[in-house]
């Protein structure tokens, strides 16, 4: 963009006052240019994009770490530190077969007097799955082992037991009960969830602050249900600590068959329950209150960001600025914003203002095409020349067209002055 053109200098007084000339009667205000060069868009948004990229990378990294840590957890086929392959091998050496199942139907079919059913994550079961599993194991005469059950599963799988809200702070505890398996094992790491209430005939072992972390609930036909507050005694990296291995082998090896139930999302019973649930049933509790809080926060943020500071007040500059410097400064701002429409409007307005007194048009009519153009056509030496596109035409499409417009306006003004 040419910044020190003689015609553009006519806009200097208005630039020095710090305001854009208002549109005159009969003239449409120029449209504001919102276009941004790719480099400017990158400069404005690179900080946000970098922050989003960092968040995405961090989220992926955390997901990978967690997925690796949770891979094969409590799976008797996994040799990872969090797996349970070691205890399955020891049970096999003692003649106990281990079979992994992933559906409620398989676990129910396997329940029997010669079978121990271990539920790795009972809280992951739906209400319907819990009820079906309870009905199949209650009178089966076998043993059911629940690993770290919480309030979501105890109501159906062990109705007479409730869990304490505060977990055990000590992982290692002494047996403190008459249960033969616990007395032979000695100290073990069952600390985790503590059971607050339980039946009077239950065996209560490994207490933490007077609350047991292991319960054995006797049932009809010689069966029972064992609740363990933490899975540590079954993990590969903890099995050789203290009496963990002894306690695990005795609890899981009391029957010749062990069915290891790992709940999965592919379970048909879970899929059926999910189909019956509505969208709002799948949302966590308290979502309505959380949404209301977000709405209030958004309204407050809108009021904060949309506050009005009052109308703009023009001020006189403390020092005099040369017209060429003011024009050059405004030209740089226009160029930075790609505001060719504003620059062209300023050039045309200044030219019309200077041409009006030269051709006998009142200043109030200088921007009215019906008054200015006939008088201007009479003053031009070239017959048939139409100055309308030059003085009232559309904005230029690029910098070259803007420079050409400035040159043509300058030539038009010189022609009128020398006529």
CORSUL-V966696 format. One record per backbone hydrogen bond with DSSP energy under -1.0 kcal/mol. CO is the residue of the C=O (numbers start at 1). NH is the residue of the N-H. Records with the same first field share a line. If there is no record, write none. Layout:
CO->NH  NH
//
This chain:
5->9
7->10
8->11
9->12
11->15
12->16
13->17
14->19
15->18
24->27
37->41
38->42
39->43
40->44
41->45
42->46
45->49
46->50
47->51
48->52
49->53
50->54
51->55
52->56
53->57
54->58
55->59
56->60
57->61
58->62
59->63
60->64
61->65
62->66
63->67
64->68
65->69
66->70
70->73
72->75
75->78  84
78->85
80->83
81->237
82->74
83->236
84->88
85->89
86->90
87->91
88->92
89->93
91->96
92->95
97->258
99->260
101->262
103->107
104->108
105->109
106->110
112->115
114->257
115->143
116->259
117->145
118->261
119->147
121->124
122->125
126->130
127->131
128->132
129->133
130->134
131->135
132->136
133->137
134->138
142->224
143->117
144->226
145->119
146->228
150->153  154
151->155
153->157
154->158
158->161
162->196
171->191
173->188
175->206
179->183
180->184
181->185
182->186
187->243
188->173  190
192->168
194->164
197->162
199->202
203->216
205->213  214
206->213
208->211
211->208
212->195
213->229
214->205
215->227
216->203
217->225
220->223
223->219
224->144
225->217
226->146
227->215
228->148
229->193
231->234
232->235
235->238  239
238->241
239->245
241->244
243->247
244->248
245->249
246->250
247->251
248->252
249->253
256->97
257->116
258->99
259->118
260->101
261->120
264->267
267->271
268->272
269->273
270->274
271->275
272->276
278->282
284->287
286->290
287->291
288->292
289->293
290->294
291->295
292->296
293->297
294->298
295->299
296->300
297->301
298->302
299->303
300->304
301->305
302->306
322->326
323->327
324->328
325->329
326->330
327->331
328->332
329->333
330->334
331->335
332->336
333->337
334->339
338->340
339->343
340->344
341->345
342->346
343->347
344->348
345->349
346->350
347->351
348->352
349->353
350->354
351->355
352->356
355->359
356->361
362->365
363->366
365->368
368->371  372
369->373
372->376
373->377
374->378
382->385
387->391
388->392
398->402
399->403
400->404
401->405
402->406
403->407
404->408
405->409
406->410
407->411
408->412
409->413
410->414
411->415
412->416
413->417
414->418
//
